[in-house]
Structure formats: structure tokens, C-alpha cells
Amino acid sequence: MPETTTKPLRHTLSHCLLLGLACCTFGAQAQRLVDNPDWQETEVPAPPKFDAKRLVSVDMPPYVSVAFGIDPATLAVTPDGIVRYVMVAVSPSGSVTAFYEGIRCTTGEVKSYARTNASGVWTLAKAPQWRGINDRQPSKHALALAQQGACEGNATGGSAAQIIRALERR
């Protein structure tokens, strides 16, 4: 009999605990987003030249057949807290596509500034927007880069050299 009376109590307590944790998480995220309401992105430089022969690989899930990597010479951490880079995708057939992007670790967002076309010429994005860097994106390469060294929690992973070292150590 005592088991039946404690079960509902345990069930209720576990729900309260989950609700409390959810509220704390939401509060922390909301606070993070308003910590600097005056934040503005610095001017974005033109897409840098990259060399597909010197890529540092970014590990992707096994079901992804395209190989991803960044050219270390293109990685920069800006004073406004953005990690900018050129991500290069190489298909199994050898075709190369590159993306000029930025990750804002403090808000968990990514922005695509430009991509190369079939002839390797950069095409600038029209009115690029910050979007969540979660696994609902069509390509998970930015999330993989953030998790593998570009970000440490809600902060950048250090200098460009430190981020490259983190990627190379995996």
C-alpha cells in the first residue's frame, strides 16, 4: 500500500523538477539575449580567398557523404564576438562549394554571407539574417564547427589559432 501512495508523489515531484529546470533554462537564454541590446555586427569584409588544399576537416555525422573543412587562413574572431570562416564542401565526385559564414556563439546563431557558384565565383547573400545554429538546418556544418572548437558554451573558442588547434586535436 505505501508504494501506491508514494508513486503519485514521486511522479508529481519529477514533473515539478522538470518544469523548474525548463523555466531556469528559458530564463538563462532570455537573459543571454538581452545582455547587450545595443550589440551591432561590425562591417563584414568581402569573402576571403581560400585554398581547398589546406583544409582542416570538420567532423560530420556518418550519413553525410560530403567532406567539410575550413581553410585556416580564412578563420577570424572579430571584436564583436563573431567567428567568421570559409567552410568548403567537397562532394564524393570532387566538386567544391564554399560558404562564407559567421557564428555568433553568445546567441547560438549563424549567418551565411556568401557562397561560391559552380565556377568558384562568390555570390553574396541578399540581406543575410542570423538564424539558430541548431540541427534543424539543412546542413549541420556550422553546428559541427561550433561544437568542435569555434564556440565554448556561449563564448568564442578563443583566438583563431586556438580554434584551429582545437579542430586539429580531434
Backbone hydrogen bonds in HBPLUS format (Angstrom, degrees):
<---DONOR---> <-ACCEPTOR-->    atom                        ^
c    i                          cat <-CA-CA->   ^        H-A-AA   ^      H-
h    n   atom  resd res      DA  || num        DHA   H-A  angle D-A-AA Bond
n    s   type  num  typ     dist DA aas  dist angle  dist       angle   num
A0004-THR N   A0001-MET O   3.11 MM   3  5.52 126.9  2.41 108.6 120.5     1
A0005-THR N   A0002-PRO O   3.20 MM   3  5.26 128.9  2.47  96.1 109.3     2
A0006-THR N   A0002-PRO O   3.09 MM   4  6.33 145.7  2.21 150.2 159.0     3
A0007-LYS N   A0003-GLU O   3.08 MM   4  6.11 144.8  2.21 145.6 154.0     4
A0010-ARG N   A0006-THR O   2.81 MM   4  6.05 163.3  1.84 158.4 162.2     5
A0011-HIS N   A0007-LYS O   2.89 MM   4  6.06 161.7  1.92 155.1 160.7     6
A0012-THR N   A0008-PRO O   2.89 MM   4  6.05 160.1  1.92 147.0 151.9     7
A0013-LEU N   A0009-LEU O   2.87 MM   4  6.09 163.3  1.90 152.2 157.1     8
A0014-SER N   A0010-ARG O   2.88 MM   4  6.05 157.1  1.93 149.0 155.0     9
A0015-HIS N   A0011-HIS O   3.10 MM   4  6.34 152.9  2.17 144.4 151.5    10
A0016-CYS N   A0012-THR O   2.94 MM   4  6.23 156.4  2.00 150.1 156.9    11
A0017-LEU N   A0013-LEU O   2.89 MM   4  6.11 157.3  1.94 149.1 155.3    12
A0018-LEU N   A0014-SER O   3.00 MM   4  6.20 161.8  2.03 146.3 150.8    13
A0019-LEU N   A0015-HIS O   2.91 MM   4  6.11 159.6  1.96 149.3 155.1    14
A0020-GLY N   A0016-CYS O   2.86 MM   4  6.05 158.5  1.91 148.4 154.5    15
A0021-LEU N   A0017-LEU O   2.93 MM   4  6.19 159.7  1.97 151.7 156.9    16
A0022-ALA N   A0018-LEU O   2.94 MM   4  6.13 156.7  1.99 147.0 153.6    17
A0023-CYS N   A0019-LEU O   2.97 MM   4  6.23 156.9  2.02 149.1 155.1    18
A0024-CYS N   A0020-GLY O   2.98 MM   4  6.25 157.5  2.04 148.3 154.5    19
A0025-THR N   A0021-LEU O   2.93 MM   4  6.13 162.9  1.96 151.9 156.3    20
A0026-PHE N   A0022-ALA O   2.94 MM   4  6.14 165.7  1.96 151.7 155.5    21
A0027-GLY N   A0023-CYS O   2.88 MM   4  6.02 160.9  1.92 148.3 154.1    22
A0028-ALA N   A0024-CYS O   2.90 MM   4  6.10 156.5  1.96 149.6 155.7    23
A0029-GLN N   A0025-THR O   2.98 MM   4  6.23 159.5  2.02 151.1 156.5    24
A0030-ALA N   A0026-PHE O   2.86 MM   4  6.05 163.0  1.89 153.4 158.5    25
A0031-GLN N   A0027-GLY O   2.89 MM   4  6.02 158.6  1.94 146.5 152.5    26
A0032-ARG N   A0028-ALA O   2.96 MM   4  6.11 156.9  2.01 144.5 150.9    27
A0033-LEU N   A0029-GLN O   3.09 MM   4  6.34 152.2  2.17 148.1 154.4    28
A0034-VAL N   A0031-GLN O   3.16 MM   3  5.34 137.0  2.35 100.6 112.1    29
A0039-TRP N   A0036-ASN O   3.14 MM   3  5.53 166.1  2.16 118.6 120.0    30
A0054-ARG N   A0051-ASP O   3.22 MM   3  5.90 168.8  2.23 119.8 122.9    31
A0056-VAL N   A0070-ILE O   2.81 MM  14  5.36 162.0  1.84 148.1 151.8    32
A0070-ILE N   A0056-VAL O   2.93 MM  14  5.36 153.1  2.01 144.8 145.2    33
A0058-VAL N   A0068-PHE O   2.93 MM  10  5.51 162.1  1.97 135.2 133.0    34
A0064-VAL N   A0061-PRO O   3.06 MM   3  5.76 168.4  2.07 125.2 128.8    35
A0067-ALA N   A0090-VAL O   2.95 MM  23  5.18 163.7  1.98 153.1 148.2    36
A0090-VAL N   A0067-ALA O   2.83 MM  23  5.18 163.0  1.86 152.8 158.7    37
A0069-GLY N   A0088-VAL O   3.00 MM  19  5.35 141.8  2.15 144.8 155.6    38
A0088-VAL N   A0069-GLY O   2.70 MM  19  5.35 178.8  1.70 172.9 173.3    39
A0074-THR N   A0071-ASP O   2.89 MM   3  5.61 161.5  1.93 125.6 131.4    40
A0075-LEU N   A0072-PRO O   3.27 MM   3  5.41 156.6  2.33 105.2 111.8    41
A0076-ALA N   A0084-ARG O   2.85 MM   8  5.23 155.1  1.91 151.4 154.6    42
A0084-ARG N   A0076-ALA O   2.78 MM   8  5.23 156.3  1.84 160.5 164.4    43
A0078-THR N   A0082-ILE O   2.90 MM   4  5.33 165.7  1.92 155.5 157.6    44
A0081-GLY N   A0078-THR O   2.93 MM   3  5.43 157.4  1.98 122.6 124.1    45
A0083-VAL N   A0103-ILE O   2.92 MM  20  5.12 166.4  1.94 149.1 151.9    46
A0103-ILE N   A0083-VAL O   2.86 MM  20  5.12 152.5  1.93 133.7 142.0    47
A0085-TYR N   A0101-GLU O   3.07 MM  16  5.74 153.9  2.14 155.0 159.0    48
A0101-GLU N   A0085-TYR O   3.05 MM  16  5.74 160.5  2.09 163.7 169.5    49
A0087-MET N   A0099-PHE O   2.82 MM  12  5.12 158.0  1.87 155.1 156.4    50
A0099-PHE N   A0087-MET O   2.77 MM  12  5.12 152.5  1.84 148.3 157.8    51
A0089-ALA N   A0097-THR O   2.71 MM   8  5.21 174.7  1.71 169.8 171.6    52
A0097-THR N   A0089-ALA O   2.95 MM   8  5.21 157.6  2.00 149.4 156.5    53
A0091-SER N   A0095-SER O   2.95 MM   4  5.38 162.8  1.98 155.0 158.6    54
A0094-GLY N   A0091-SER O   2.83 MM   3  5.14 157.0  1.88 112.2 120.1    55
A0116-THR N   A0098-ALA O   2.95 MM  18  5.35 150.6  2.03 144.8 149.4    56
A0100-TYR N   A0114-ALA O   2.83 MM  14  5.08 169.5  1.84 139.3 142.9    57
A0113-TYR N   A0100-TYR O   2.76 MM  13  5.50 150.6  1.85 154.4 164.2    58
A0114-ALA N   A0100-TYR O   3.32 MM  14  5.08 154.0  2.39 135.9 137.8    59
A0102-GLY N   A0111-LYS O   2.89 MM   9  5.27 145.4  2.01 148.1 157.8    60
A0111-LYS N   A0102-GLY O   2.86 MM   9  5.27 150.2  1.95 151.7 159.2    61
A0104-ARG N   A0109-GLU O   2.85 MM   5  5.22 163.8  1.87 144.4 150.0    62
A0107-THR N   A0104-ARG O   3.26 MM   3  5.92 144.3  2.39 114.4 122.2    63
A0108-GLY N   A0104-ARG O   2.93 MM   4  5.88 120.8  2.29 142.6 159.1    64
A0109-GLU N   A0104-ARG O   3.18 MM   5  5.22 165.2  2.21 135.8 138.8    65
A0133-ILE N   A0108-GLY O   2.91 MM  25  5.63 160.1  1.95 145.9 141.4    66
A0110-VAL N   A0131-ARG O   2.87 MM  21  5.57 154.3  1.94 155.5 162.7    67
A0131-ARG N   A0110-VAL O   3.01 MM  21  5.57 151.9  2.09 145.2 153.5    68
A0125-ALA N   A0113-TYR O   2.75 MM  12  5.30 175.0  1.75 141.4 139.7    69
A0115-ARG N   A0123-THR O   3.07 MM   8  5.46 152.6  2.14 139.3 146.2    70
A0123-THR N   A0115-ARG O   2.72 MM   8  5.46 154.6  1.78 152.4 159.6    71
A0117-ASN N   A0121-VAL O   2.88 MM   4  5.54 147.0  1.99 141.1 149.5    72
A0120-GLY N   A0117-ASN O   2.90 MM   3  5.25 164.1  1.93 118.4 122.4    73
A0137-GLN N   A0134-ASN O   3.41 MM   3  6.38 162.7  2.44 127.3 127.8    74
A0144-ALA N   A0140-LYS O   2.95 MM   4  6.17 160.7  1.98 154.7 160.6    75
A0145-LEU N   A0141-HIS O   2.93 MM   4  6.13 157.1  1.98 145.9 151.7    76
A0146-ALA N   A0142-ALA O   2.93 MM   4  6.15 161.6  1.96 149.2 154.2    77
A0147-GLN N   A0143-LEU O   2.96 MM   4  6.17 162.3  2.00 152.6 156.9    78
A0148-GLN N   A0144-ALA O   2.95 MM   4  6.02 136.8  2.14 142.8 154.6    79
A0150-ALA N   A0145-LEU O   3.09 MM   5  5.89 170.7  2.10 148.1 145.1    80
A0151-CYS N   A0146-ALA O   3.14 MM   5  4.91 156.0  2.20 129.3 128.0    81
A0157-GLY N   A0150-ALA O   2.71 MM   7  4.83 144.6  1.83 126.9 120.6    82
A0152-GLU N   A0155-ALA O   2.76 MM   3  5.30 163.7  1.78 147.3 152.5    83
A0155-ALA N   A0152-GLU O   3.18 MM   3  5.30 158.5  2.22 116.8 123.0    84
A0163-ILE N   A0159-SER O   3.00 MM   4  6.30 156.8  2.05 153.1 159.2    85
A0164-ILE N   A0160-ALA O   2.99 MM   4  6.24 161.7  2.02 152.1 156.9    86
A0165-ARG N   A0161-ALA O   2.97 MM   4  6.20 160.7  2.00 147.1 152.5    87
A0166-ALA N   A0162-GLN O   2.98 MM   4  6.22 154.0  2.04 144.5 151.4    88
A0167-LEU N   A0163-ILE O   2.99 MM   4  6.31 155.0  2.06 149.8 156.3    89
A0168-GLU N   A0164-ILE O   2.91 MM   4  6.16 155.3  1.97 152.6 159.8    90
A0169-ARG N   A0165-ARG O   2.98 MM   4  6.12 138.0  2.16 145.0 155.3    91
